[in-house]
Amino acid sequence: MPAHTASATETDERVARTRNRLVLEQARAVGLLGAAKNTRLSGRVPSELIEAAKRRAHVTSDTELLELALSRLALEDDFGARLVARKGSIPADIDLGV
């Protein structure tokens, strides 16, 4: 059983690292990340929140965490909002073939 747990943990980490890499690549591609780090961000948050987020994202530094979190937020699509806004836009009598 422990081998299965280690395998699942390794898979989770590999998936998280791949997802992180893709998010950061996309952020670079649209010009959100570049060579210049010209803004300092500061704030007070619970250390438990930072540590939990780092564990979940499989990152070790505060800078990595901030870049990843801000990139995800900036790149987030609005699919859910657009879907909800369309509610009622399809006529009730349309044959969907279901």
Residue, then its C-alpha position, 0 to 999 in steps of 0.5 A: m500500500p505505501a508504494h501506491t501512496a508514493s506513486a500517487t504523490e509522485t503523480d500529483e506532483r508531476v501533474a502540478r509541476t506540468r500545470n505550473r509550467l504551462v500556466l507560466e509559459q502561457a503568461r510569458a506568451v501573452g507578455l505578463l511575465g518577462a525578464a524585468k521584475n519591476t514591482r514589489l508586492s507586500g501584504r500580511v497573510p496567515s503563514e498556514l495559507i502560504e504553506a498550504a498553497k506552496r504544498r498544493a502548487h509544489v513550489t518552494s519560494d514565495t516569489e514562485l507562488l505569487e507568480l503562479a497565483l497571479s498568472r492563474l488569476a490573470l489568465e482565468d477564463d470567464f466561461g462560467a460567467r458567460l455560460v450563466a449569462r446565456k441562461g434562457s437564450i435557447p428557445a424551450d421548444i428547440d429539438l436538441g435530439v437528446 
